[in-house]
């Protein structure tokens, strides 16, 4: 009988396969972050957002293989391939990274903060609001990490047994 903690854990091979697919499908972000004037600060915002999210997630490693979030990320990535929408690839990356957080409210804050690095923010803001969002990407990512820190109910890891 499985323990309640590991009942909803995806196998490592599944997580590794989804990560590889997400890395492969997100390779177009490099061009956007280096060549598109609406997305130049996207890489920095991504590093702040993903790094902060991983920092809080690693404090409670029991949720790193949450099967429902990794499966959702896989399905979104596959939908992106069928529909040829790069924004869905970026949404899949956001879902995979946000899904490793231990608290649902922190996951929602992380998903909202993912807009800081996506190319969809630049596309929508220039067409709807007629302004370049690039200067606001880094503050948006920072605010999302602060929100995650406030919402995340992490417990420190128990000390390892002394030998």
N, CA and C atoms as an extended XYZ file, in Angstrom:
489
Properties=species:S:1:pos:R:3:atomname:S:1:resname:S:1:resid:I:1 pbc="F F F"
N         0.838       -1.181        0.000 N   UNK     1
C         0.000        0.000        0.000 CA  UNK     1
C         0.880        1.240        0.000 C   UNK     1
N         0.555        2.206       -0.853 N   UNK     2
C         1.340        3.424       -0.963 CA  UNK     2
C         1.029        4.361        0.191 C   UNK     2
N         2.042        5.133        0.561 N   UNK     3
C         1.816        6.137        1.596 CA  UNK     3
C         1.025        7.287        1.000 C   UNK     3
N         0.285        8.072        1.816 N   UNK     4
C        -0.535        9.146        1.277 CA  UNK     4
C         0.287       10.231        0.576 C   UNK     4
N         1.527       10.413        0.980 N   UNK     5
C         2.358       11.437        0.357 CA  UNK     5
C         2.713       11.049       -1.066 C   UNK     5
N         3.008        9.773       -1.291 N   UNK     6
C         3.445        9.341       -2.609 CA  UNK     6
C         2.306        8.857       -3.501 C   UNK     6
N         1.075        8.936       -3.032 N   UNK     7
C        -0.050        8.434       -3.819 CA  UNK     7
C        -0.272        9.234       -5.090 C   UNK     7
N        -0.004       10.514       -5.057 N   UNK     8
C        -0.235       11.380       -6.217 CA  UNK     8
C         1.072       11.786       -6.885 C   UNK     8
N         2.114       10.990       -6.721 N   UNK     9
C         3.414       11.312       -7.285 CA  UNK     9
C         3.587       10.653       -8.653 C   UNK     9
N         4.020       11.440       -9.612 N   UNK    10
C         4.317       10.894      -10.937 CA  UNK    10
C         5.671       10.200      -10.891 C   UNK    10
N         5.874        9.180      -11.700 N   UNK    11
C         7.192        8.536      -11.738 CA  UNK    11
C         8.244        9.513      -12.288 C   UNK    11
N         9.474        9.318      -11.868 N   UNK    12
C        10.544       10.215      -12.302 CA  UNK    12
C        10.712       10.209      -13.816 C   UNK    12
N        10.540        9.037      -14.441 N   UNK    13
C        10.721        8.975      -15.887 CA  UNK    13
C         9.670        9.828      -16.602 C   UNK    13
N         8.461        9.909      -16.058 N   UNK    14
C         7.410       10.723      -16.653 CA  UNK    14
C         7.755       12.202      -16.525 C   UNK    14
N         8.201       12.602      -15.335 N   UNK    15
C         8.597       13.997      -15.109 CA  UNK    15
C         9.756       14.367      -16.025 C   UNK    15
N        10.732       13.487      -16.154 N   UNK    16
C        11.876       13.757      -17.027 CA  UNK    16
C        11.449       13.873      -18.490 C   UNK    16
N        10.538       13.017      -18.918 N   UNK    17
C        10.056       13.080      -20.299 CA  UNK    17
C         9.277       14.366      -20.565 C   UNK    17
N         8.436       14.765      -19.619 N   UNK    18
C         7.683       16.010      -19.790 CA  UNK    18
C         8.634       17.202      -19.788 C   UNK    18
N         9.635       17.187      -18.908 N   UNK    19
C        10.627       18.272      -18.890 CA  UNK    19
C        11.369       18.370      -20.222 C   UNK    19
N        11.764       17.232      -20.761 N   UNK    20
C        12.458       17.236      -22.051 CA  UNK    20
C        11.561       17.794      -23.154 C   UNK    20
N        10.300       17.402      -23.158 N   UNK    21
C         9.358       17.920      -24.156 CA  UNK    21
C         9.154       19.422      -23.994 C   UNK    21
N         9.051       19.890      -22.750 N   UNK    22
C         8.864       21.321      -22.508 CA  UNK    22
C        10.095       22.117      -22.932 C   UNK    22
N        11.277       21.593      -22.654 N   UNK    23
C        12.499       22.275      -23.087 CA  UNK    23
C        12.577       22.344      -24.610 C   UNK    23
N        12.220       21.254      -25.255 N   UNK    24
C        12.262       21.220      -26.716 CA  UNK    24
C        11.229       22.176      -27.319 C   UNK    24
N        10.042       22.194      -26.747 N   UNK    25
C         8.989       23.042      -27.310 CA  UNK    25
C         9.170       24.517      -26.946 C   UNK    25
N         9.912       24.805      -25.893 N   UNK    26
C        10.122       26.193      -25.492 CA  UNK    26
C        11.364       26.830      -26.081 C   UNK    26
N        11.997       26.159      -27.022 N   UNK    27
C        13.235       26.685      -27.596 CA  UNK    27
C        13.034       27.966      -28.396 C   UNK    27
N        11.816       28.261      -28.812 N   UNK    28
C        11.552       29.495      -29.564 CA  UNK    28
C        11.620       30.731      -28.669 C   UNK    28
N        11.599       30.527      -27.367 N   UNK    29
C        11.693       31.672      -26.454 CA  UNK    29
C        13.028       32.393      -26.592 C   UNK    29
N        14.076       31.665      -26.939 N   UNK    30
C        15.393       32.289      -27.082 CA  UNK    30
C        15.371       33.390      -28.142 C   UNK    30
N        14.748       33.126      -29.276 N   UNK    31
C        14.650       34.153      -30.316 CA  UNK    31
C        13.831       35.347      -29.845 C   UNK    31
N        12.746       35.088      -29.163 N   UNK    32
C        11.892       36.175      -28.684 CA  UNK    32
C        12.633       37.031      -27.658 C   UNK    32
N        13.359       36.373      -26.759 N   UNK    33
C        14.045       37.107      -25.704 CA  UNK    33
C        15.271       37.864      -26.204 C   UNK    33
N        15.818       37.493      -27.354 N   UNK    34
C        17.012       38.165      -27.842 CA  UNK    34
C        16.745       39.111      -29.012 C   UNK    34
N        15.678       38.905      -29.763 N   UNK    35
C        15.466       39.693      -30.976 CA  UNK    35
C        14.229       40.577      -30.954 C   UNK    35
N        13.261       40.292      -30.117 N   UNK    36
C        12.009       41.029      -30.105 CA  UNK    36
C        12.070       42.146      -29.066 C   UNK    36
N        11.847       43.380      -29.479 N   UNK    37
C        11.934       44.518      -28.560 CA  UNK    37
C        10.867       44.490      -27.477 C   UNK    37
N         9.808       43.755      -27.679 N   UNK    38
C         8.756       43.656      -26.667 CA  UNK    38
C         9.069       42.616      -25.596 C   UNK    38
N        10.132       41.835      -25.799 N   UNK    39
C        10.422       40.717      -24.899 CA  UNK    39
C        11.867       40.653      -24.421 C   UNK    39
N        12.614       41.727      -24.527 N   UNK    40
C        14.032       41.679      -24.196 CA  UNK    40
C        14.302       41.359      -22.725 C   UNK    40
N        13.469       41.803      -21.820 N   UNK    41
C        13.649       41.504      -20.395 CA  UNK    41
C        12.960       40.207      -19.983 C   UNK    41
N        12.443       39.477      -20.946 N   UNK    42
C        11.739       38.235      -20.642 CA  UNK    42
C        12.628       37.182      -20.015 C   UNK    42
N        13.875       37.077      -20.465 N   UNK    43
C        14.779       36.078      -19.899 CA  UNK    43
C        15.077       36.375      -18.436 C   UNK    43
N        15.338       37.632      -18.115 N   UNK    44
C        15.607       38.007      -16.725 CA  UNK    44
C        14.364       37.742      -15.870 C   UNK    44
N        13.203       38.107      -16.393 N   UNK    45
C        11.957       37.858      -15.663 CA  UNK    45
C        11.741       36.359      -15.462 C   UNK    45
N        12.070       35.557      -16.475 N   UNK    46
C        11.933       34.105      -16.351 CA  UNK    46
C        12.864       33.559      -15.272 C   UNK    46
N        14.102       34.036      -15.245 N   UNK    47
C        15.063       33.558      -14.245 CA  UNK    47
C        14.593       33.927      -12.836 C   UNK    47
N        14.096       35.144      -12.665 N   UNK    48
C        13.584       35.558      -11.348 CA  UNK    48
C        12.385       34.700      -10.961 C   UNK    48
N        11.454       34.550      -11.891 N   UNK    49
C        10.218       33.811      -11.615 CA  UNK    49
C        10.497       32.330      -11.354 C   UNK    49
N        11.205       31.687      -12.269 N   UNK    50
C        11.464       30.251      -12.134 CA  UNK    50
C        12.392       29.968      -10.951 C   UNK    50
N        13.410       30.799      -10.778 N   UNK    51
C        14.336       30.603       -9.660 CA  UNK    51
C        13.643       30.746       -8.316 C   UNK    51
N        12.821       31.770       -8.182 N   UNK    52
C        12.081       31.953       -6.933 CA  UNK    52
C        11.097       30.835       -6.675 C   UNK    52
N        10.410       30.415       -7.711 N   UNK    53
C         9.458       29.316       -7.566 CA  UNK    53
C        10.177       28.035       -7.162 C   UNK    53
N        11.295       27.744       -7.802 N   UNK    54
C        12.059       26.543       -7.457 CA  UNK    54
C        12.604       26.623       -6.034 C   UNK    54
N        13.014       27.801       -5.613 N   UNK    55
C        13.522       27.971       -4.254 CA  UNK    55
C        12.467       27.596       -3.217 C   UNK    55
N        11.248       28.085       -3.405 N   UNK    56
C        10.176       27.753       -2.466 CA  UNK    56
C         9.733       26.300       -2.610 C   UNK    56
N         9.767       25.772       -3.810 N   UNK    57
C         9.351       24.385       -4.014 CA  UNK    57
C        10.339       23.405       -3.388 C   UNK    57
N        11.605       23.713       -3.440 N   UNK    58
C        12.610       22.803       -2.894 CA  UNK    58
C        12.594       22.763       -1.366 C   UNK    58
N        11.976       23.739       -0.746 N   UNK    59
C        11.832       23.700        0.713 CA  UNK    59
C        10.839       22.617        1.133 C   UNK    59
N         9.952       22.228        0.244 N   UNK    60
C         8.999       21.142        0.490 CA  UNK    60
C         9.026       20.216       -0.720 C   UNK    60
N         9.996       19.314       -0.775 N   UNK    61
C        10.186       18.515       -1.999 CA  UNK    61
C         9.151       17.420       -2.222 C   UNK    61
N         8.175       17.267       -1.341 N   UNK    62
C         7.194       16.196       -1.534 CA  UNK    62
C         6.272       16.457       -2.714 C   UNK    62
N         6.188       17.690       -3.185 N   UNK    63
C         5.261       18.035       -4.259 CA  UNK    63
C         5.945       18.158       -5.619 C   UNK    63
N         7.213       17.854       -5.714 N   UNK    64
C         7.950       18.057       -6.961 CA  UNK    64
C         7.442       17.194       -8.104 C   UNK    64
N         6.796       16.097       -7.797 N   UNK    65
C         6.309       15.194       -8.844 CA  UNK    65
C         4.797       15.071       -8.811 C   UNK    65
N         4.100       16.165       -8.596 N   UNK    66
C         2.645       16.158       -8.539 CA  UNK    66
C         2.100       15.713       -9.893 C   UNK    66
N         1.477       14.556       -9.918 N   UNK    67
C         1.067       13.938      -11.185 CA  UNK    67
C         0.049       14.769      -11.954 C   UNK    67
N        -0.894       15.381      -11.268 N   UNK    68
C        -1.938       16.118      -11.985 CA  UNK    68
C        -1.373       17.356      -12.685 C   UNK    68
N        -0.439       18.047      -12.054 N   UNK    69
C         0.123       19.250      -12.679 CA  UNK    69
C         1.060       18.886      -13.828 C   UNK    69
N         1.850       17.819      -13.682 N   UNK    70
C         2.734       17.409      -14.772 CA  UNK    70
C         1.920       16.879      -15.956 C   UNK    70
N         0.836       16.189      -15.679 N   UNK    71
C        -0.023       15.698      -16.753 CA  UNK    71
C        -0.712       16.864      -17.454 C   UNK    71
N        -1.160       17.841      -16.693 N   UNK    72
C        -1.775       19.034      -17.292 CA  UNK    72
C        -0.772       19.759      -18.181 C   UNK    72
N         0.463       19.886      -17.720 N   UNK    73
C         1.502       20.531      -18.535 CA  UNK    73
C         1.735       19.761      -19.830 C   UNK    73
N         1.745       18.442      -19.737 N   UNK    74
C         1.924       17.616      -20.937 CA  UNK    74
C         0.771       17.814      -21.911 C   UNK    74
N        -0.452       17.799      -21.414 N   UNK    75
C        -1.619       17.970      -22.296 CA  UNK    75
C        -1.637       19.348      -22.949 C   UNK    75
N        -1.260       20.383      -22.208 N   UNK    76
C        -1.204       21.730      -22.793 CA  UNK    76
C        -0.121       21.791      -23.861 C   UNK    76
N         1.004       21.155      -23.597 N   UNK    77
C         2.093       21.136      -24.585 CA  UNK    77
C         1.684       20.393      -25.853 C   UNK    77
N         0.990       19.283      -25.691 N   UNK    78
C         0.509       18.548      -26.871 CA  UNK    78
C        -0.537       19.351      -27.641 C   UNK    78
N        -1.415       20.058      -26.920 N   UNK    79
C        -2.386       20.929      -27.591 CA  UNK    79
C        -1.676       22.038      -28.353 C   UNK    79
N        -0.600       22.546      -27.798 N   UNK    80
C         0.174       23.582      -28.486 CA  UNK    80
C         0.763       23.058      -29.788 C   UNK    80
N         1.203       21.810      -29.771 N   UNK    81
C         1.755       21.216      -30.988 CA  UNK    81
C         0.680       21.032      -32.056 C   UNK    81
N        -0.488       20.593      -31.650 N   UNK    82
C        -1.564       20.387      -32.617 CA  UNK    82
C        -2.127       21.701      -33.148 C   UNK    82
N        -2.208       22.708      -32.297 N   UNK    83
C        -2.793       23.997      -32.683 CA  UNK    83
C        -1.760       24.999      -33.184 C   UNK    83
N        -0.487       24.658      -33.094 N   UNK    84
C         0.610       25.527      -33.524 CA  UNK    84
C         0.568       26.886      -32.814 C   UNK    84
N         0.391       26.853      -31.494 N   UNK    85
C         0.360       28.073      -30.687 CA  UNK    85
C         1.522       28.066      -29.702 C   UNK    85
N         2.468       28.978      -29.905 N   UNK    86
C         3.621       29.051      -29.010 CA  UNK    86
C         3.220       29.512      -27.619 C   UNK    86
N         2.150       30.275      -27.530 N   UNK    87
C         1.686       30.740      -26.214 CA  UNK    87
C         1.268       29.561      -25.339 C   UNK    87
N         0.728       28.520      -25.936 N   UNK    88
C         0.362       27.339      -25.156 CA  UNK    88
C         1.596       26.585      -24.671 C   UNK    88
N         2.666       26.584      -25.472 N   UNK    89
C         3.917       25.985      -25.004 CA  UNK    89
C         4.413       26.698      -23.753 C   UNK    89
N         4.325       28.023      -23.771 N   UNK    90
C         4.764       28.796      -22.613 CA  UNK    90
C         3.834       28.577      -21.425 C   UNK    90
N         2.558       28.403      -21.683 N   UNK    91
C         1.613       28.094      -20.607 CA  UNK    91
C         1.928       26.724      -19.995 C   UNK    91
N         2.338       25.779      -20.820 N   UNK    92
C         2.699       24.457      -20.308 CA  UNK    92
C         3.928       24.540      -19.399 C   UNK    92
N         4.893       25.347      -19.785 N   UNK    93
C         6.077       25.549      -18.938 CA  UNK    93
C         5.660       26.176      -17.610 C   UNK    93
N         4.781       27.168      -17.674 N   UNK    94
C         4.311       27.834      -16.456 CA  UNK    94
C         3.565       26.865      -15.547 C   UNK    94
N         2.728       26.013      -16.115 N   UNK    95
C         1.969       25.042      -15.316 CA  UNK    95
C         2.915       24.029      -14.674 C   UNK    95
N         3.906       23.573      -15.416 N   UNK    96
C         4.845       22.586      -14.866 CA  UNK    96
C         5.628       23.166      -13.695 C   UNK    96
N         6.091       24.392      -13.840 N   UNK    97
C         6.896       24.992      -12.765 CA  UNK    97
C         6.011       25.387      -11.590 C   UNK    97
N         4.850       25.955      -11.854 N   UNK    98
C         3.959       26.344      -10.757 CA  UNK    98
C         3.435       25.129      -10.010 C   UNK    98
N         3.292       24.018      -10.687 N   UNK    99
C         2.745       22.819      -10.066 CA  UNK    99
C         3.619       22.187       -9.004 C   UNK    99
N         4.873       22.575       -8.935 N   UNK   100
C         5.754       21.980       -7.921 CA  UNK   100
C         5.654       22.697       -6.577 C   UNK   100
N         4.935       23.815       -6.535 N   UNK   101
C         4.761       24.526       -5.263 CA  UNK   101
C         3.837       23.733       -4.344 C   UNK   101
N         4.031       23.832       -3.037 N   UNK   102
C         3.235       23.018       -2.114 CA  UNK   102
C         1.843       23.566       -1.806 C   UNK   102
N         1.572       24.821       -2.106 N   UNK   103
C         0.299       25.428       -1.732 CA  UNK   103
C        -0.453       25.876       -2.987 C   UNK   103
N        -1.757       25.620       -3.042 N   UNK   104
C        -2.540       25.950       -4.227 CA  UNK   104
C        -2.571       27.453       -4.497 C   UNK   104
N        -2.704       28.265       -3.451 N   UNK   105
C        -2.734       29.718       -3.652 CA  UNK   105
C        -1.409       30.221       -4.204 C   UNK   105
N        -0.311       29.631       -3.760 N   UNK   106
C         1.002       30.010       -4.287 CA  UNK   106
C         1.128       29.602       -5.756 C   UNK   106
N         0.513       28.481       -6.127 N   UNK   107
C         0.525       28.059       -7.538 CA  UNK   107
C        -0.209       29.071       -8.415 C   UNK   107
N        -1.336       29.561       -7.930 N   UNK   108
C        -2.100       30.547       -8.693 CA  UNK   108
C        -1.293       31.837       -8.832 C   UNK   108
N        -0.626       32.270       -7.762 N   UNK   109
C         0.226       33.462       -7.834 CA  UNK   109
C         1.376       33.243       -8.803 C   UNK   109
N         1.913       32.035       -8.819 N   UNK   110
C         2.992       31.724       -9.747 CA  UNK   110
C         2.507       31.746      -11.191 C   UNK   110
N         1.325       31.198      -11.429 N   UNK   111
C         0.771       31.233      -12.788 CA  UNK   111
C         0.499       32.664      -13.243 C   UNK   111
N         0.011       33.494      -12.347 N   UNK   112
C        -0.207       34.901      -12.696 CA  UNK   112
C         1.120       35.594      -12.975 C   UNK   112
N         2.131       35.270      -12.201 N   UNK   113
C         3.450       35.871      -12.399 CA  UNK   113
C         4.150       35.396      -13.655 C   UNK   113
N         3.724       34.260      -14.187 N   UNK   114
C         4.337       33.744      -15.416 CA  UNK   114
C         4.108       34.669      -16.599 C   UNK   114
N         3.102       35.503      -16.520 N   UNK   115
C         2.862       36.466      -17.600 CA  UNK   115
C         4.045       37.398      -17.789 C   UNK   115
N         4.865       37.551      -16.760 N   UNK   116
C         6.011       38.451      -16.842 CA  UNK   116
C         7.015       38.034      -17.909 C   UNK   116
N         7.124       36.770      -18.195 N   UNK   117
C         8.136       36.320      -19.148 CA  UNK   117
C         7.559       35.789      -20.464 C   UNK   117
N         6.261       35.653      -20.575 N   UNK   118
C         5.691       35.084      -21.799 CA  UNK   118
C         5.655       36.102      -22.928 C   UNK   118
N         5.723       35.609      -24.132 N   UNK   119
C         5.651       36.493      -25.298 CA  UNK   119
C         4.231       36.980      -25.535 C   UNK   119
N         3.260       36.289      -24.978 N   UNK   120
C         1.867       36.706      -25.135 CA  UNK   120
C         1.616       38.060      -24.484 C   UNK   120
N         2.343       38.376      -23.417 N   UNK   121
C         2.193       39.677      -22.771 CA  UNK   121
C         2.570       40.795      -23.741 C   UNK   121
N         3.685       40.644      -24.426 N   UNK   122
C         4.100       41.660      -25.394 CA  UNK   122
C         3.129       41.778      -26.552 C   UNK   122
N         2.688       40.648      -27.047 N   UNK   123
C         1.756       40.652      -28.174 CA  UNK   123
C         0.447       41.329      -27.797 C   UNK   123
N        -0.131       40.950      -26.666 N   UNK   124
C        -1.428       41.499      -26.266 CA  UNK   124
C        -1.331       42.964      -25.865 C   UNK   124
N        -0.286       43.323      -25.145 N   UNK   125
C        -0.207       44.710      -24.662 CA  UNK   125
C         0.026       45.700      -25.797 C   UNK   125
N         0.768       45.326      -26.797 N   UNK   126
C         1.014       46.263      -27.904 CA  UNK   126
C        -0.227       46.387      -28.789 C   UNK   126
N        -1.022       45.336      -28.885 N   UNK   127
C        -2.208       45.378      -29.732 CA  UNK   127
C        -3.451       45.909      -29.028 C   UNK   127
N        -3.542       45.691      -27.727 N   UNK   128
C        -4.735       46.121      -26.998 CA  UNK   128
C        -4.514       47.460      -26.306 C   UNK   128
N        -3.380       47.602      -25.603 N   UNK   129
C        -3.148       48.794      -24.803 CA  UNK   129
C        -2.149       49.767      -25.425 C   UNK   129
N        -1.513       49.370      -26.517 N   UNK   130
C        -0.590       50.221      -27.272 CA  UNK   130
C         0.606       50.686      -26.442 C   UNK   130
N         1.176       49.805      -25.642 N   UNK   131
C         2.406       50.146      -24.944 CA  UNK   131
C         3.315       48.925      -24.873 C   UNK   131
N         4.593       49.194      -24.695 N   UNK   132
C         5.593       48.149      -24.604 CA  UNK   132
C         5.708       47.701      -23.142 C   UNK   132
N         5.426       46.435      -22.840 N   UNK   133
C         5.457       45.975      -21.449 CA  UNK   133
C         6.842       45.588      -20.958 C   UNK   133
N         7.848       45.669      -21.816 N   UNK   134
C         9.161       45.151      -21.453 CA  UNK   134
C         9.745       45.765      -20.172 C   UNK   134
N         9.625       47.083      -19.938 N   UNK   135
C        10.179       47.629      -18.687 CA  UNK   135
C         9.481       47.110      -17.428 C   UNK   135
N         8.304       46.554      -17.566 N   UNK   136
C         7.539       46.091      -16.406 CA  UNK   136
C         7.718       44.599      -16.124 C   UNK   136
N         8.450       43.886      -16.962 N   UNK   137
C         8.589       42.442      -16.808 CA  UNK   137
C         9.324       42.057      -15.525 C   UNK   137
N        10.434       42.704      -15.252 N   UNK   138
C        11.221       42.365      -14.057 CA  UNK   138
C        10.455       42.715      -12.778 C   UNK   138
N         9.844       43.908      -12.661 N   UNK   139
C         9.028       44.159      -11.463 CA  UNK   139
C         7.850       43.186      -11.312 C   UNK   139
N         7.236       42.781      -12.420 N   UNK   140
C         6.129       41.816      -12.345 CA  UNK   140
C         6.604       40.478      -11.786 C   UNK   140
N         7.757       40.012      -12.256 N   UNK   141
C         8.296       38.744      -11.765 CA  UNK   141
C         8.657       38.848      -10.287 C   UNK   141
N         9.212       39.986       -9.893 N   UNK   142
C         9.578       40.185       -8.489 CA  UNK   142
C         8.342       40.210       -7.594 C   UNK   142
N         7.301       40.897       -8.032 N   UNK   143
C         6.060       40.946       -7.250 CA  UNK   143
C         5.445       39.547       -7.134 C   UNK   143
N         5.521       38.751       -8.188 N   UNK   144
C         4.959       37.400       -8.110 CA  UNK   144
C         5.737       36.540       -7.123 C   UNK   144
N         7.041       36.705       -7.060 N   UNK   145
C         7.838       35.933       -6.096 CA  UNK   145
C         7.517       36.373       -4.672 C   UNK   145
N         7.302       37.668       -4.467 N   UNK   146
C         6.902       38.147       -3.140 CA  UNK   146
C         5.544       37.558       -2.766 C   UNK   146
N         4.620       37.524       -3.713 N   UNK   147
C         3.300       36.932       -3.449 CA  UNK   147
C         3.422       35.444       -3.137 C   UNK   147
N         4.270       34.753       -3.864 N   UNK   148
C         4.487       33.327       -3.590 CA  UNK   148
C         5.058       33.151       -2.190 C   UNK   148
N         5.998       34.002       -1.821 N   UNK   149
C         6.597       33.907       -0.486 CA  UNK   149
C         5.557       34.125        0.604 C   UNK   149
N         4.628       35.026        0.373 N   UNK   150
C         3.593       35.293        1.368 CA  UNK   150
C         2.541       34.190        1.427 C   UNK   150
N         2.277       33.557        0.299 N   UNK   151
C         1.220       32.547        0.234 CA  UNK   151
C         1.699       31.124        0.470 C   UNK   151
N         2.963       30.888        0.262 N   UNK   152
C         3.491       29.528        0.306 CA  UNK   152
C         3.638       29.062        1.747 C   UNK   152
N         2.983       27.967        2.045 N   UNK   153
C         3.076       27.373        3.378 CA  UNK   153
C         4.112       26.260        3.328 C   UNK   153
N         5.348       26.644        3.422 N   UNK   154
C         6.400       25.635        3.388 CA  UNK   154
C         6.843       25.321        4.800 C   UNK   154
N         7.219       24.111        4.975 N   UNK   155
C         7.785       23.691        6.250 CA  UNK   155
C         9.217       23.267        5.996 C   UNK   155
N        10.110       23.657        6.882 N   UNK   156
C        11.505       23.263        6.654 CA  UNK   156
C        11.658       21.744        6.708 C   UNK   156
N        12.636       21.272        6.008 N   UNK   157
C        12.900       19.838        5.993 CA  UNK   157
C        13.352       19.381        7.374 C   UNK   157
N        12.940       18.186        7.786 N   UNK   158
C        13.401       17.695        9.081 CA  UNK   158
C        14.896       17.428        9.028 C   UNK   158
N        15.570       17.571       10.154 N   UNK   159
C        17.020       17.323       10.144 CA  UNK   159
C        17.299       15.859        9.838 C   UNK   159
N        18.383       15.644        9.155 N   UNK   160
C        18.762       14.260        8.825 CA  UNK   160
C        19.260       13.572       10.082 C   UNK   160
N        18.997       12.295       10.193 N   UNK   161
C        19.441       11.577       11.394 CA  UNK   161
C        20.950       11.537       11.480 C   UNK   161
N        21.473       11.782       12.662 N   UNK   162
C        22.923       11.753       12.869 CA  UNK   162
C        23.399       10.300       12.919 C   UNK   162
N        24.564       10.106       12.424 N   UNK   163
C        25.132        8.735       12.401 CA  UNK   163
C        26.006        8.514       13.598 C   UNK   163
